[in-house]
Every structure is written in C-alpha cells, then in structure tokens.
Amino acid sequence: MRVIAKGRKQKGWSIEKNCTGYGNGLGGCGALLLVEQDDIYETRASYQGETDHCRTFKCPECGVETDFKDGEIPGAIWDKTRKK
C-alpha cells in the first residue's frame, strides 16, 4: 500500500465537532474542533428523578461544554471515557 497524501497525527479515535453547547444550555462559539477520545468525559444530568449519562467535551476557545448525541461515539470509546 502507498500513501498518496499524508494525514494528520492520530492518537486513537477522534471526530470533528463544532462547539455548540448542545445539552448544556447552548451558547457555544461555533469553533470547529478535532475532539480526541482523551478530550471526552462523562457528565450526568438529572431530570425529575431520572439521570442521563452524557459524554461531553469542553471547548478550549470559549470554555462551553458540548454533549455528544446518541450514536456519535462508538461503544468502545463510550465505555473508556473518564468521569469528571
């Protein structure tokens, strides 16, 4: 196999995401970020006695947290995220 065009350095799984503040009151700055698996952590939100377990990242530009939507993170990565 030959490399036609070199890619970026990769440390495990990553995804490009915009800072939106989704799940945290919105208000993100819109920055496009390369979110790596080590940037993702578990957060929890409780509503009427129910607790949701979310996977979240914090924008380095504005400090706003954005949650991932269901299905955006592979199960193996979901299980490896650290608790905040």
Biopython code that builds the backbone (N, CA, C, O; Angstrom):
import numpy as np
from Bio.PDB.StructureBuilder import StructureBuilder

atoms = [
    (1, "MET", "N", (0.847, -1.174, 0.000)),
    (1, "MET", "CA", (0.000, 0.000, 0.000)),
    (1, "MET", "C", (0.892, 1.236, 0.000)),
    (1, "MET", "O", (1.958, 1.244, 0.615)),
    (2, "ARG", "N", (0.445, 2.277, -0.696)),
    (2, "ARG", "CA", (1.200, 3.523, -0.753)),
    (2, "ARG", "C", (0.363, 4.665, -0.191)),
    (2, "ARG", "O", (-0.862, 4.678, -0.316)),
    (3, "VAL", "N", (1.034, 5.603, 0.420)),
    (3, "VAL", "CA", (0.377, 6.809, 0.924)),
    (3, "VAL", "C", (0.384, 7.849, -0.190)),
    (3, "VAL", "O", (1.448, 8.230, -0.678)),
    (4, "ILE", "N", (-0.769, 8.297, -0.583)),
    (4, "ILE", "CA", (-0.873, 9.308, -1.628)),
    (4, "ILE", "C", (-0.755, 10.705, -1.026)),
    (4, "ILE", "O", (-0.060, 11.562, -1.571)),
    (5, "ALA", "N", (-1.431, 10.932, 0.090)),
    (5, "ALA", "CA", (-1.338, 12.210, 0.803)),
    (5, "ALA", "C", (-1.327, 11.908, 2.296)),
    (5, "ALA", "O", (-2.210, 11.217, 2.805)),
    (6, "LYS", "N", (-0.333, 12.426, 2.985)),
    (6, "LYS", "CA", (-0.226, 12.169, 4.419)),
    (6, "LYS", "C", (-1.392, 12.811, 5.161)),
    (6, "LYS", "O", (-1.862, 13.891, 4.805)),
    (7, "GLY", "N", (-1.842, 12.122, 6.194)),
    (7, "GLY", "CA", (-2.910, 12.630, 7.048)),
    (7, "GLY", "C", (-2.341, 13.302, 8.287)),
    (7, "GLY", "O", (-1.132, 13.504, 8.400)),
    (8, "ARG", "N", (-3.214, 13.641, 9.201)),
    (8, "ARG", "CA", (-2.791, 14.277, 10.449)),
    (8, "ARG", "C", (-2.309, 13.215, 11.439)),
    (8, "ARG", "O", (-2.616, 12.034, 11.279)),
    (9, "LYS", "N", (-1.572, 13.624, 12.439)),
    (9, "LYS", "CA", (-1.161, 12.722, 13.516)),
    (9, "LYS", "C", (-2.417, 12.293, 14.265)),
    (9, "LYS", "O", (-3.302, 13.109, 14.520)),
    (10, "GLN", "N", (-2.492, 11.038, 14.610)),
    (10, "GLN", "CA", (-3.695, 10.490, 15.231)),
    (10, "GLN", "C", (-3.328, 9.810, 16.542)),
    (10, "GLN", "O", (-2.388, 9.018, 16.600)),
    (11, "LYS", "N", (-4.078, 10.126, 17.591)),
    (11, "LYS", "CA", (-3.929, 9.462, 18.885)),
    (11, "LYS", "C", (-5.270, 8.813, 19.212)),
    (11, "LYS", "O", (-6.087, 9.387, 19.932)),
    (12, "GLY", "N", (-5.486, 7.641, 18.692)),
    (12, "GLY", "CA", (-6.759, 6.966, 18.954)),
    (12, "GLY", "C", (-7.887, 7.565, 18.138)),
    (12, "GLY", "O", (-7.653, 8.253, 17.145)),
    (13, "TRP", "N", (-9.097, 7.301, 18.560)),
    (13, "TRP", "CA", (-10.300, 7.744, 17.876)),
    (13, "TRP", "C", (-10.459, 9.256, 18.023)),
    (13, "TRP", "O", (-10.119, 9.826, 19.060)),
    (14, "SER", "N", (-10.977, 9.897, 16.980)),
    (14, "SER", "CA", (-11.269, 11.331, 17.052)),
    (14, "SER", "C", (-12.420, 11.657, 16.105)),
    (14, "SER", "O", (-12.781, 10.859, 15.240)),
    (15, "ILE", "N", (-12.984, 12.845, 16.288)),
    (15, "ILE", "CA", (-14.092, 13.303, 15.456)),
    (15, "ILE", "C", (-14.026, 14.824, 15.365)),
    (15, "ILE", "O", (-13.621, 15.490, 16.317)),
    (16, "GLU", "N", (-14.422, 15.368, 14.227)),
    (16, "GLU", "CA", (-14.537, 16.820, 14.106)),
    (16, "GLU", "C", (-15.915, 17.228, 14.596)),
    (16, "GLU", "O", (-16.927, 16.693, 14.142)),
    (17, "LYS", "N", (-15.953, 18.178, 15.525)),
    (17, "LYS", "CA", (-17.213, 18.655, 16.107)),
    (17, "LYS", "C", (-17.165, 20.164, 16.247)),
    (17, "LYS", "O", (-16.107, 20.750, 16.473)),
    (18, "ASN", "N", (-18.324, 20.779, 16.108)),
    (18, "ASN", "CA", (-18.445, 22.203, 16.387)),
    (18, "ASN", "C", (-18.818, 22.406, 17.846)),
    (18, "ASN", "O", (-19.540, 21.600, 18.434)),
    (19, "CYS", "N", (-18.324, 23.477, 18.416)),
    (19, "CYS", "CA", (-18.725, 23.890, 19.761)),
    (19, "CYS", "C", (-20.116, 24.501, 19.650)),
    (19, "CYS", "O", (-20.291, 25.572, 19.069)),
    (20, "THR", "N", (-21.110, 23.801, 20.218)),
    (20, "THR", "CA", (-22.499, 24.269, 20.127)),
    (20, "THR", "C", (-23.139, 24.490, 21.494)),
    (20, "THR", "O", (-24.120, 25.224, 21.616)),
    (21, "GLY", "N", (-22.584, 23.855, 22.515)),
    (21, "GLY", "CA", (-23.215, 23.905, 23.827)),
    (21, "GLY", "C", (-24.391, 22.959, 23.939)),
    (21, "GLY", "O", (-25.143, 23.023, 24.911)),
    (22, "TYR", "N", (-24.569, 22.067, 22.944)),
    (22, "TYR", "CA", (-25.682, 21.119, 22.950)),
    (22, "TYR", "C", (-25.725, 20.368, 24.286)),
    (22, "TYR", "O", (-24.718, 19.827, 24.743)),
    (23, "GLY", "N", (-26.907, 20.348, 24.896)),
    (23, "GLY", "CA", (-27.109, 19.652, 26.157)),
    (23, "GLY", "C", (-26.691, 20.448, 27.376)),
    (23, "GLY", "O", (-26.836, 19.983, 28.506)),
    (24, "ASN", "N", (-26.173, 21.643, 27.154)),
    (24, "ASN", "CA", (-25.670, 22.464, 28.258)),
    (24, "ASN", "C", (-26.117, 23.921, 28.127)),
    (24, "ASN", "O", (-25.373, 24.840, 28.471)),
    (25, "GLY", "N", (-27.310, 24.119, 27.638)),
    (25, "GLY", "CA", (-27.844, 25.467, 27.524)),
    (25, "GLY", "C", (-27.433, 26.205, 26.263)),
    (25, "GLY", "O", (-27.697, 27.399, 26.119)),
    (26, "LEU", "N", (-26.781, 25.487, 25.341)),
    (26, "LEU", "CA", (-26.326, 26.056, 24.074)),
    (26, "LEU", "C", (-25.309, 27.169, 24.326)),
    (26, "LEU", "O", (-24.625, 27.143, 25.349)),
    (27, "GLY", "N", (-25.192, 28.121, 23.444)),
    (27, "GLY", "CA", (-24.261, 29.222, 23.645)),
    (27, "GLY", "C", (-22.827, 28.938, 23.255)),
    (27, "GLY", "O", (-21.934, 29.691, 23.645)),
    (28, "GLY", "N", (-22.567, 27.871, 22.491)),
    (28, "GLY", "CA", (-21.205, 27.599, 22.041)),
    (28, "GLY", "C", (-20.737, 28.629, 21.035)),
    (28, "GLY", "O", (-21.544, 29.360, 20.461)),
    (29, "CYS", "N", (-19.426, 28.687, 20.823)),
    (29, "CYS", "CA", (-18.847, 29.709, 19.943)),
    (29, "CYS", "C", (-18.797, 29.290, 18.477)),
    (29, "CYS", "O", (-18.496, 30.120, 17.619)),
    (30, "GLY", "N", (-19.083, 28.024, 18.166)),
    (30, "GLY", "CA", (-19.096, 27.565, 16.786)),
    (30, "GLY", "C", (-17.753, 27.091, 16.262)),
    (30, "GLY", "O", (-17.653, 26.698, 15.100)),
    (31, "ALA", "N", (-16.708, 27.119, 17.099)),
    (31, "ALA", "CA", (-15.383, 26.672, 16.654)),
    (31, "ALA", "C", (-15.447, 25.229, 16.175)),
    (31, "ALA", "O", (-16.148, 24.406, 16.765)),
    (32, "LEU", "N", (-14.710, 24.917, 15.096)),
    (32, "LEU", "CA", (-14.596, 23.545, 14.608)),
    (32, "LEU", "C", (-13.387, 22.930, 15.279)),
    (32, "LEU", "O", (-12.272, 23.436, 15.150)),
    (33, "LEU", "N", (-13.604, 21.837, 15.995)),
    (33, "LEU", "CA", (-12.580, 21.222, 16.828)),
    (33, "LEU", "C", (-12.345, 19.776, 16.412)),
    (33, "LEU", "O", (-13.270, 19.096, 15.968)),
    (34, "LEU", "N", (-11.118, 19.310, 16.554)),
    (34, "LEU", "CA", (-10.813, 17.896, 16.425)),
    (34, "LEU", "C", (-10.826, 17.350, 17.855)),
    (34, "LEU", "O", (-9.880, 17.554, 18.616)),
    (35, "VAL", "N", (-11.896, 16.662, 18.205)),
    (35, "VAL", "CA", (-12.075, 16.133, 19.557)),
    (35, "VAL", "C", (-11.543, 14.708, 19.578)),
    (35, "VAL", "O", (-12.062, 13.833, 18.885)),
    (36, "GLU", "N", (-10.498, 14.478, 20.382)),
    (36, "GLU", "CA", (-9.905, 13.153, 20.510)),
    (36, "GLU", "C", (-10.509, 12.440, 21.710)),
    (36, "GLU", "O", (-11.099, 13.071, 22.587)),
    (37, "GLN", "N", (-10.358, 11.118, 21.741)),
    (37, "GLN", "CA", (-11.003, 10.340, 22.800)),
    (37, "GLN", "C", (-10.572, 10.783, 24.196)),
    (37, "GLN", "O", (-11.365, 10.673, 25.130)),
    (38, "ASP", "N", (-9.353, 11.275, 24.374)),
    (38, "ASP", "CA", (-8.913, 11.731, 25.692)),
    (38, "ASP", "C", (-9.541, 13.063, 26.103)),
    (38, "ASP", "O", (-9.435, 13.463, 27.262)),
    (39, "ASP", "N", (-10.194, 13.754, 25.163)),
    (39, "ASP", "CA", (-10.871, 15.016, 25.464)),
    (39, "ASP", "C", (-12.289, 14.804, 25.979)),
    (39, "ASP", "O", (-12.925, 15.744, 26.456)),
    (40, "ILE", "N", (-12.785, 13.578, 25.885)),
    (40, "ILE", "CA", (-14.179, 13.273, 26.201)),
    (40, "ILE", "C", (-14.284, 12.753, 27.634)),
    (40, "ILE", "O", (-13.482, 11.927, 28.068)),
    (41, "TYR", "N", (-15.280, 13.246, 28.353)),
    (41, "TYR", "CA", (-15.506, 12.793, 29.723)),
    (41, "TYR", "C", (-17.001, 12.619, 29.971)),
    (41, "TYR", "O", (-17.835, 13.142, 29.232)),
    (42, "GLU", "N", (-17.318, 11.878, 31.020)),
    (42, "GLU", "CA", (-18.709, 11.594, 31.371)),
    (42, "GLU", "C", (-19.261, 12.700, 32.251)),
    (42, "GLU", "O", (-18.623, 13.126, 33.213)),
    (43, "THR", "N", (-20.459, 13.159, 31.905)),
    (43, "THR", "CA", (-21.205, 14.069, 32.769)),
    (43, "THR", "C", (-22.580, 13.458, 33.009)),
    (43, "THR", "O", (-23.011, 12.558, 32.289)),
    (44, "ARG", "N", (-23.249, 13.958, 34.021)),
    (44, "ARG", "CA", (-24.587, 13.453, 34.356)),
    (44, "ARG", "C", (-25.532, 14.619, 34.530)),
    (44, "ARG", "O", (-25.155, 15.688, 35.011)),
    (45, "ALA", "N", (-26.758, 14.391, 34.130)),
    (45, "ALA", "CA", (-27.816, 15.386, 34.307)),
    (45, "ALA", "C", (-29.045, 14.674, 34.846)),
    (45, "ALA", "O", (-29.416, 13.608, 34.356)),
    (46, "SER", "N", (-29.671, 15.259, 35.848)),
    (46, "SER", "CA", (-30.863, 14.653, 36.454)),
    (46, "SER", "C", (-32.086, 15.503, 36.158)),
    (46, "SER", "O", (-32.072, 16.724, 36.314)),
    (47, "TYR", "N", (-33.139, 14.831, 35.729)),
    (47, "TYR", "CA", (-34.418, 15.477, 35.440)),
    (47, "TYR", "C", (-35.519, 14.633, 36.045)),
    (47, "TYR", "O", (-35.676, 13.469, 35.677)),
    (48, "GLN", "N", (-36.291, 15.200, 36.976)),
    (48, "GLN", "CA", (-37.443, 14.526, 37.570)),
    (48, "GLN", "C", (-37.108, 13.105, 38.018)),
    (48, "GLN", "O", (-37.859, 12.169, 37.743)),
    (49, "GLY", "N", (-35.985, 12.947, 38.703)),
    (49, "GLY", "CA", (-35.605, 11.651, 39.243)),
    (49, "GLY", "C", (-34.881, 10.729, 38.281)),
    (49, "GLY", "O", (-34.405, 9.673, 38.698)),
    (50, "GLU", "N", (-34.780, 11.083, 37.029)),
    (50, "GLU", "CA", (-34.058, 10.300, 36.024)),
    (50, "GLU", "C", (-32.664, 10.895, 35.834)),
    (50, "GLU", "O", (-32.504, 12.116, 35.823)),
    (51, "THR", "N", (-31.660, 10.039, 35.686)),
    (51, "THR", "CA", (-30.296, 10.505, 35.466)),
    (51, "THR", "C", (-29.821, 10.073, 34.089)),
    (51, "THR", "O", (-29.839, 8.890, 33.752)),
    (52, "ASP", "N", (-29.391, 11.062, 33.291)),
    (52, "ASP", "CA", (-28.809, 10.802, 31.977)),
    (52, "ASP", "C", (-27.290, 10.828, 32.098)),
    (52, "ASP", "O", (-26.726, 11.716, 32.737)),
    (53, "HIS", "N", (-26.633, 9.848, 31.482)),
    (53, "HIS", "CA", (-25.180, 9.808, 31.432)),
    (53, "HIS", "C", (-24.775, 10.302, 30.053)),
    (53, "HIS", "O", (-25.124, 9.691, 29.042)),
    (54, "CYS", "N", (-24.046, 11.394, 30.010)),
    (54, "CYS", "CA", (-23.660, 12.022, 28.755)),
    (54, "CYS", "C", (-22.155, 11.933, 28.562)),
    (54, "CYS", "O", (-21.406, 11.745, 29.521)),
    (55, "ARG", "N", (-21.724, 12.067, 27.331)),
    (55, "ARG", "CA", (-20.315, 12.194, 27.005)),
    (55, "ARG", "C", (-20.134, 13.597, 26.461)),
    (55, "ARG", "O", (-20.859, 14.034, 25.568)),
    (56, "THR", "N", (-19.159, 14.289, 27.010)),
    (56, "THR", "CA", (-19.040, 15.735, 26.853)),
    (56, "THR", "C", (-17.603, 16.125, 26.547)),
    (56, "THR", "O", (-16.670, 15.417, 26.927)),
    (57, "PHE", "N", (-17.422, 17.253, 25.859)),
    (57, "PHE", "CA", (-16.104, 17.861, 25.714)),
    (57, "PHE", "C", (-16.243, 19.349, 26.006)),
    (57, "PHE", "O", (-17.326, 19.922, 25.883)),
    (58, "LYS", "N", (-15.131, 19.964, 26.395)),
    (58, "LYS", "CA", (-15.119, 21.386, 26.715)),
    (58, "LYS", "C", (-14.299, 22.124, 25.665)),
    (58, "LYS", "O", (-13.164, 21.742, 25.381)),
    (59, "CYS", "N", (-14.859, 23.161, 25.098)),
    (59, "CYS", "CA", (-14.204, 23.939, 24.053)),
    (59, "CYS", "C", (-13.014, 24.713, 24.635)),
    (59, "CYS", "O", (-13.167, 25.425, 25.628)),
    (60, "PRO", "N", (-11.839, 24.577, 24.026)),
    (60, "PRO", "CA", (-10.678, 25.321, 24.518)),
    (60, "PRO", "C", (-10.736, 26.813, 24.190)),
    (60, "PRO", "O", (-9.980, 27.600, 24.759)),
    (61, "GLU", "N", (-11.624, 27.206, 23.280)),
    (61, "GLU", "CA", (-11.749, 28.614, 22.898)),
    (61, "GLU", "C", (-12.631, 29.395, 23.863)),
    (61, "GLU", "O", (-12.258, 30.479, 24.313)),
    (62, "CYS", "N", (-13.803, 28.844, 24.180)),
    (62, "CYS", "CA", (-14.777, 29.601, 24.980)),
    (62, "CYS", "C", (-15.119, 28.952, 26.323)),
    (62, "CYS", "O", (-15.731, 29.593, 27.177)),
    (63, "GLY", "N", (-14.728, 27.687, 26.518)),
    (63, "GLY", "CA", (-14.985, 27.016, 27.789)),
    (63, "GLY", "C", (-16.360, 26.390, 27.918)),
    (63, "GLY", "O", (-16.676, 25.830, 28.967)),
    (64, "VAL", "N", (-17.196, 26.467, 26.878)),
    (64, "VAL", "CA", (-18.536, 25.885, 26.913)),
    (64, "VAL", "C", (-18.450, 24.373, 26.690)),
    (64, "VAL", "O", (-17.673, 23.908, 25.856)),
    (65, "GLU", "N", (-19.245, 23.615, 27.435)),
    (65, "GLU", "CA", (-19.306, 22.168, 27.261)),
    (65, "GLU", "C", (-20.366, 21.816, 26.215)),
    (65, "GLU", "O", (-21.426, 22.439, 26.152)),
    (66, "THR", "N", (-20.063, 20.814, 25.403)),
    (66, "THR", "CA", (-20.989, 20.294, 24.399)),
    (66, "THR", "C", (-21.105, 18.795, 24.591)),
    (66, "THR", "O", (-20.096, 18.097, 24.693)),
    (67, "ASP", "N", (-22.343, 18.293, 24.641)),
    (67, "ASP", "CA", (-22.586, 16.857, 24.761)),
    (67, "ASP", "C", (-22.662, 16.237, 23.371)),
    (67, "ASP", "O", (-23.072, 16.885, 22.409)),
    (68, "PHE", "N", (-22.262, 14.976, 23.283)),
    (68, "PHE", "CA", (-22.439, 14.205, 22.063)),
    (68, "PHE", "C", (-23.863, 13.679, 22.016)),
    (68, "PHE", "O", (-24.455, 13.370, 23.051)),
    (69, "LYS", "N", (-24.405, 13.579, 20.820)),
    (69, "LYS", "CA", (-25.723, 12.968, 20.623)),
    (69, "LYS", "C", (-25.561, 11.456, 20.594)),
    (69, "LYS", "O", (-24.470, 10.953, 20.327)),
    (70, "ASP", "N", (-26.636, 10.731, 20.867)),
    (70, "ASP", "CA", (-26.606, 9.269, 20.837)),
    (70, "ASP", "C", (-26.096, 8.788, 19.483)),
    (70, "ASP", "O", (-26.513, 9.287, 18.438)),
    (71, "GLY", "N", (-25.192, 7.818, 19.513)),
    (71, "GLY", "CA", (-24.678, 7.214, 18.299)),
    (71, "GLY", "C", (-23.473, 7.906, 17.686)),
    (71, "GLY", "O", (-22.901, 7.386, 16.728)),
    (72, "GLU", "N", (-23.065, 9.058, 18.202)),
    (72, "GLU", "CA", (-21.910, 9.760, 17.635)),
    (72, "GLU", "C", (-20.579, 9.157, 18.077)),
    (72, "GLU", "O", (-19.562, 9.342, 17.408)),
    (73, "ILE", "N", (-20.578, 8.439, 19.196)),
    (73, "ILE", "CA", (-19.346, 7.854, 19.725)),
    (73, "ILE", "C", (-19.471, 6.341, 19.676)),
    (73, "ILE", "O", (-20.488, 5.801, 20.114)),
    (74, "PRO", "N", (-18.470, 5.639, 19.158)),
    (74, "PRO", "CA", (-18.513, 4.165, 19.188)),
    (74, "PRO", "C", (-18.606, 3.647, 20.624)),
    (74, "PRO", "O", (-18.073, 4.260, 21.549)),
    (75, "GLY", "N", (-19.274, 2.538, 20.796)),
    (75, "GLY", "CA", (-19.476, 1.963, 22.123)),
    (75, "GLY", "C", (-18.192, 1.739, 22.898)),
    (75, "GLY", "O", (-18.154, 1.977, 24.105)),
    (76, "ALA", "N", (-17.139, 1.286, 22.230)),
    (76, "ALA", "CA", (-15.864, 1.031, 22.910)),
    (76, "ALA", "C", (-15.278, 2.326, 23.472)),
    (76, "ALA", "O", (-14.672, 2.317, 24.544)),
    (77, "ILE", "N", (-15.451, 3.419, 22.771)),
    (77, "ILE", "CA", (-14.952, 4.723, 23.249)),
    (77, "ILE", "C", (-15.836, 5.229, 24.373)),
    (77, "ILE", "O", (-15.331, 5.781, 25.350)),
    (78, "TRP", "N", (-17.134, 5.053, 24.255)),
    (78, "TRP", "CA", (-18.095, 5.458, 25.296)),
    (78, "TRP", "C", (-17.701, 4.824, 26.627)),
    (78, "TRP", "O", (-17.702, 5.489, 27.663)),
    (79, "ASP", "N", (-17.367, 3.540, 26.594)),
    (79, "ASP", "CA", (-17.027, 2.805, 27.812)),
    (79, "ASP", "C", (-15.705, 3.247, 28.427)),
    (79, "ASP", "O", (-15.506, 3.087, 29.631)),
    (80, "LYS", "N", (-14.800, 3.799, 27.628)),
    (80, "LYS", "CA", (-13.470, 4.185, 28.114)),
    (80, "LYS", "C", (-13.383, 5.610, 28.627)),
    (80, "LYS", "O", (-12.354, 5.996, 29.182)),
    (81, "THR", "N", (-14.439, 6.409, 28.458)),
    (81, "THR", "CA", (-14.345, 7.818, 28.857)),
    (81, "THR", "C", (-14.239, 7.931, 30.362)),
    (81, "THR", "O", (-14.790, 7.124, 31.110)),
    (82, "ARG", "N", (-13.520, 8.947, 30.782)),
    (82, "ARG", "CA", (-13.290, 9.176, 32.206)),
    (82, "ARG", "C", (-14.445, 9.953, 32.817)),
    (82, "ARG", "O", (-15.171, 10.665, 32.123)),
    (83, "LYS", "N", (-14.601, 9.805, 34.120)),
    (83, "LYS", "CA", (-15.630, 10.570, 34.827)),
    (83, "LYS", "C", (-15.048, 11.883, 35.274)),
    (83, "LYS", "O", (-13.896, 11.954, 35.703)),
    (84, "LYS", "N", (-15.841, 12.917, 35.174)),
    (84, "LYS", "CA", (-15.378, 14.248, 35.566)),
    (84, "LYS", "C", (-15.542, 14.436, 37.054)),
    (84, "LYS", "O", (-15.208, 15.496, 37.584)),
]
sb = StructureBuilder()
sb.init_structure("model")
sb.init_model(0)
sb.init_chain("A")
sb.init_seg("    ")
for serial, (resi, resn, name, xyz) in enumerate(atoms, 1):
    if name == "N":
        sb.init_residue(resn, " ", resi, " ")
    sb.init_atom(name, np.array(xyz, "f"), 0.0, 1.0, " ", f" {name:<3s}", serial, name[0])
structure = sb.get_structure()
